Amino acid sequence: MSLERSIMAFAGFMVLLSLVLTAFVHHNFIWLTAFVGANLFQSAFTGFCPAAMLMRKWGVRTEAEIARQG
């Protein structure tokens, strides 16, 4: 899986997790949903994504790197 798709999957998972936690644990978990959304919004404009930085360190390759390899 490419870095770009991994980021989308991770963000979707975090949103769903935070909604479940909000519904069943405590209403303040809604702030996690807001944080994930704000991070997605700012990364669209700045290109800065902490999750992408971590995934790169773990060896997840971008779509371009995968395409070059063959």
HELIX and SHEET records of a PDB file:
HELIX    1   1 LEU A    3  PHE A   24  1                                  22    
HELIX    2   2 HIS A   27  PHE A   29  5                                   3    
HELIX    3   3 ILE A   30  THR A   46  1                                  17    
HELIX    4   4 PRO A   50  LYS A   57  1                                   8    
HELIX    5   5 GLU A   63  GLN A   69  1                                   7    
END                                                                             
